[in-house]
Amino acid sequence: MNPDLNMDPHDGGRTDPYAPELGSIASEDGDAENVTKTGTTTVGLATDEGVVIATDRRASLGGRFVSNKNVVKVEQIHPTAALTLVGSVGGAQSFIRTLRSEASLYETRRDEPMSINALATLAGNFARGGPFLAINPILGGVDEEGSHVYTIDPAGGVMKDDYAVTGSGMTIAYGTLEGEYDPDMSMDDARDLAARAVQAASERDTGSGNGLVFAEITDEGVEFEEFDDLDDAL
């Protein structure tokens, strides 16, 4: 118990015996360099045909050492939706498992999948109230209302857009998307643009690189493909 937090201001600073015992959580700042982070560049593009998500595959320790070169940073969480893995690897993996379980439970109870808007709202609620550390994923999905791309910020904010980028390479990748994105583009064109955005970020961002993972989402499901070399993906 921390007595300073339980002082009764109306009794000369005496400790209030009826106040709740308030504990504290040790700071992890000293261990920040030992936390595996994805660094990363993740891109999501919505088209009339579906959603394309592209990510790099690099994970690092403290932003200075590449700890893994084969991380799959996008996972299916719903019959027609996927979520990227951004930030602390442990926190992001826990977040994905929790969201996937809730989406599956909803479908089991109601015999229909959750709408993408509801899934995004649920993700925001979890991010705001859960112990998931620093996460900033992209949620992409397709439902009866069309194709959707959302970003979920660490405070639980949910923002929908035609395209989005998160991660340490976002400023570079956005520059590639900004002048070329077209909502009427085909899935093949969206895939090519997403790959070039990740490639541009990987050229300059030390937290991004080591290949590419695609997730293509349509009303029929989610398909994944991996490339060791970005040039092969283009």
GIQUI-V69672 format. One record per backbone hydrogen bond with DSSP energy under -1.0 kcal/mol. NH is the residue of the N-H (numbers start at 1). CO is the residue of the C=O. If there is no record, write none. Layout:
nh=NH co=CO
nh=NH co=CO
This chain:
nh=2 co=22
nh=5 co=2
nh=6 co=3
nh=8 co=14
nh=11 co=8
nh=13 co=8
nh=14 co=11
nh=16 co=6
nh=19 co=16
nh=31 co=28
nh=32 co=29
nh=34 co=31
nh=35 co=32
nh=37 co=60
nh=38 co=87
nh=40 co=38
nh=40 co=207
nh=42 co=166
nh=43 co=54
nh=44 co=164
nh=45 co=52
nh=46 co=162
nh=47 co=50
nh=51 co=217
nh=52 co=45
nh=53 co=215
nh=54 co=43
nh=55 co=213
nh=56 co=41
nh=57 co=209
nh=59 co=68
nh=60 co=37
nh=61 co=65
nh=62 co=35
nh=64 co=61
nh=65 co=61
nh=67 co=59
nh=68 co=59
nh=71 co=57
nh=75 co=83
nh=77 co=81
nh=78 co=81
nh=81 co=78
nh=82 co=140
nh=83 co=75
nh=84 co=138
nh=85 co=73
nh=88 co=134
nh=89 co=36
nh=92 co=88
nh=93 co=89
nh=94 co=90
nh=95 co=91
nh=96 co=92
nh=97 co=93
nh=98 co=94
nh=99 co=95
nh=100 co=96
nh=101 co=97
nh=102 co=98
nh=103 co=99
nh=104 co=100
nh=105 co=101
nh=106 co=102
nh=107 co=103
nh=108 co=104
nh=109 co=105
nh=110 co=106
nh=111 co=107
nh=119 co=115
nh=120 co=116
nh=121 co=117
nh=122 co=118
nh=123 co=119
nh=124 co=120
nh=125 co=121
nh=126 co=122
nh=127 co=123
nh=128 co=124
nh=129 co=125
nh=130 co=126
nh=132 co=130
nh=139 co=150
nh=140 co=82
nh=141 co=148
nh=142 co=80
nh=143 co=146
nh=146 co=143
nh=148 co=141
nh=150 co=139
nh=151 co=159
nh=152 co=137
nh=153 co=157
nh=156 co=153
nh=159 co=151
nh=161 co=149
nh=164 co=44
nh=166 co=42
nh=169 co=40
nh=170 co=167
nh=173 co=169
nh=174 co=170
nh=177 co=173
nh=178 co=174
nh=180 co=177
nh=181 co=177
nh=185 co=182
nh=190 co=186
nh=191 co=187
nh=192 co=188
nh=193 co=189
nh=194 co=190
nh=195 co=191
nh=196 co=192
nh=197 co=193
nh=198 co=194
nh=199 co=195
nh=200 co=196
nh=201 co=197
nh=202 co=198
nh=203 co=199
nh=205 co=201
nh=208 co=205
nh=212 co=227
nh=213 co=55
nh=214 co=225
nh=215 co=53
nh=216 co=223
nh=217 co=51
nh=218 co=221
nh=221 co=218
nh=223 co=216
nh=225 co=214
nh=227 co=212
